[in-house]
Every structure is written in structure tokens, then in C-alpha cells.
């Protein structure tokens, strides 16, 4: 059973643009270089060096896809990571044998989005700030809003508001993929109650989202479909 975010009655209403959009999906790996080799060999995706996340014990590599991207993320300092809830989620995904740790949507106005969700009954923390330094010395900064406990698997993404110069979003990095991949076409999610999960996501993303939810024993990302010139490829 699959629950798409778009419903027939929503298509006829010309809704306002959704307040958030798919930004990236996190792939948990034990080793960044090995994870990059797997993506290249199996999916024709080229990963670029990312950087270290200060204070949380993780580092990443980026698969740029235009307006969105895949993020390979690994624990590089176990002591640091053990004190950070976000890093414990990476460790749990690895321990459970899950390809994907979580996913993210972006907004240009995190404060307004949080206020709207609070008015709709969501219980939310204050946003937190993050940063990393790219290999070329450029610092990327952002703010993050977690919609659910960050160290537990779940269908809900976290929300990110980027504070970077034009053209510096990670998805816009120059990369050539053997598969010709140009963007995320669909994020496939699983949840024991797909209808309820789809309703929650619709409140966040609006009716026209690149997301579906299907019935699964556990909650989280099942697969990501990427657009290519010859069709779609599915990363699992």
C-alpha cells in the first residue's frame, strides 16, 4: 500500500507553493571512501569531498544533483559522536543495517514555518545552528529544526534553512555522474501507518511533494529514485 502526498481534490485547488522542499537524503556509511566507491560502481554516482561537522563527530561526502543531493555521512570521532543525538542516529542506522539514516527538507523562512506548525499543534524545539568547512576553506552555515527525536528512526525529515552565498548550496557543486543523474525524483518512505504519516508530511510539504509513504514494519526512508536522461534509477 502506498500513500502519495498529492490527492485528486488538492490538484484542482491550485494551492500556494509548499513551505518546504526535498533538500537531501543521508546515507549512513562506516567508511566514506568505501561508500563513495559503492555509489560509483552500483549507481554511477560521483561523490565529492564534503567536510567535518564540528562537535558531533561526523564527516561527509556529497553527491550533487542540482537543487538537491545525497549525503554520505560517517562517524569519524566516536567520543564526540557518542555525545551528539544526531550522530547516534547515524550509528543506529549502521547497526540496524539501514542504508538511509534520515532525510531533510529546506525552507527559506524557518521561523515562519515553525510558527505555522506550532499553531497546527506540533510540539517543536527551538532551531539549532550548524556549520562545516569545505575542503576549499569555504564555511557553509545553516539552521536546523528537528520535527521528531533525532536519535530515533522515523518518517519525518528535519528542516534546514541554508545561509550560504548564491550557487554554494551543496547540490550545486560541479560533478559528472556516469548515470547522468540530475535530481531526486522521489523519496520513498515506509511507516506502519502510511496514511497518518502522509497527512503529517502534507502539512509540512504541501500537496505536491516528491514523496510517497508505503506500509512497512519500521519507519524511515526505504529508497530514493533519481532522474536520469534514460529514466529513473533507484538507490536502496
N, C-alpha and C positions, 0 to 999 in steps of 0.2 A: 504494500500500500504506500502510495506516495502522496504527499500534500504539497502542491505548489503554492507559492505565495500569492500568485495572481488568481483572482476569481473572475468569473464572467461578468458579474454585476459591477466589479471595480473597473473593468475595461471600458465600460460605457460612460464613466463619470468624468474622465479627463482630470484625474487627481493632480494636486500640486506635486512638484518633484519630491522624491523621498529625501528625508533629512540625513540619511547616511547611505553609503555605497560600499560594496565589497572592496577592501583595500589589499589584504594579503592573507595567506594561509601559512601556518607554521608547521614545518616538518621536523619532528624530533629525530636527531641522529646522534649516535655515540661518537662519531668522528666526522668533522666537516669535510675533509678531503675525500674520504670514502663515500660519504653521502653525495657529494658532487659528482664523483665518478659514476655512481649508480644512476643518477638522473640523466647524465650524458648518455650512458650506454643503453638504458631502457626506454628513455623518452625523448632523446635528442634535445635536452635542455642544458644550457651552459650557465653555470653558477659563477658569480663574481665575488671576490673578497668583500666582506661587509665590515665588521669591526667588533669590538668588545663592548659589552654592556656593563658599565661601571657599577660595582656594588652588588650585582646579582649573580655573578659567576658564570655568565653565558657569553657566547660569541656567535656570529652568524655569517652566512654567505647568502647572496641574493640572486634569484633568478628573475631578472627584469622582464616584464610582459607588456609594458606600455603604461597604462594608468593603474596597474596593479602588479602583484608579484608573488612568487613563492619565496619563503624564507626558510633556509636550512638553519637550525639552531641547535647548539650543543653546549653541554656543561663543560667548562674549562677550568673552573675552580670549585671543587666540591665543598670546601668550607664556606665560601661565600654563598654558593647556591643553596646550601642547607638552611641558611637564614632568610631566604627570599621565597615567599609563597609562589611567585611566578615561575621560579626555577624548579620548585618542587613539582609543578605540573609537567615540566619537561621530563624530569626524572621518572614520574609516574607513567607517562606515555611510553617511555623506553622500556620500563619494567613490564608493562602490560602488552608490549609488542605492537603498539599502535603506531601507524605511520604519522598521523597528524596529532599535534598537541592541542591546537586551538585555531581560531581564525579571528580576523579583525575587520571592522568596517570603519570608514572615516567620515568625518564631518568637518565643515568649515566653521562651525559655531558650537563648540562642546557645551558651553554654558547654557545656551538656549535649548539644546537637545536634552540636557539633563533636567532642566526645569520642566519641560514638557512631559518627560517620562515620570518625574516625581508627581506631577499633577494627575497623571493617569494611574497612580498607585504603586509605582515601582519604588522599592527601597534601595537606595544607591549611596555609595560612599562619595567623598569628595574626589575630584580628579587628582591624579599624581603626575609628576613630571619625569621625563626620561631623556636620555641622550646617548649617542655613541659617536666616536670619531672614525671617519672613513680612513682607508689607507693613504689617501692623498692629503690628509690633515683637516679636511672639512668636517665640522661638527654638525650633526643632524640633531634637532631637538623636537620634542613632541609632548603632548599631554594625553593621558590615558584615563578612560573611565571604565571600570570593571563592573559588569552587569550581574555577575554571579561570583561565588567564591573562586578565587583564581587558582587554587591548588587542587580543585576537583574537576573531573571531566564534565562536560556539559555541552548543550547545543547552542547556547548563547555565545556570541562573539564578545570581544571587548571593543571599545570605541576609541579611535585615535584621532587627534587633531594635530596635524603637522605644522611645524613652524620652521619652514625651510625656504630658501630662495626659489624663484620660479625655475623649473627644469631640474630641481635637485631631489624630487621625490624618488625613492629607491626604484620604483617601477620604470623610471625614465632613463636609467643607466643604459649605456650603449652595450648591446650584447647581440651576438648572432647565434641563433638556435638551429641546429640541424633539422629539427622538426618544423621550423618556420612558425613556431607558436607566437601568437600576438596578443593574447589576453585570456583572462579567466572567463569562460563561457557559463559555467555553472559550478556552484558549491553544493555537493550532495551531503546532506546531514541525516543522521539517524537518531531516533528517540523512541522510547517506549510508548509515548503518547504523541504521535506526529501532528494531530490536529491542534492540540493545545500549544505545541512548540511553534507551529506555523503562525498561530494567532499572535504569539509573543513577538515573533520576528517581523510580522507585518506592521506591528505598532512601531517598530524601530526603523524598518526599511521602506515602508510604503508597500503598495500593492504590486509593483512591477520590479521584482528583485531577481537576481541571478542565483536563486537559492531554492532547493526543494528539500522536503523532510519526508523520510520514509520510516516505516516501523523497524526498530532494531532493539536488541536487548539492552544496549547501553547507549548513552547519549554522547554525540560528538560528530566530528567530520568523518565521513566514510570515503569520499573520493572528490577529486577536483577535475572537471572537464575543461580542457584548454582549446581555444580556437586555433586552427592552422589553415593554410591555404587549401589543403586537401580534405578537410573535415575536422573532427574533434579527436583528441587523444585524452585518455583518462588516466590520471595519476592516482594510484591506490596505495 
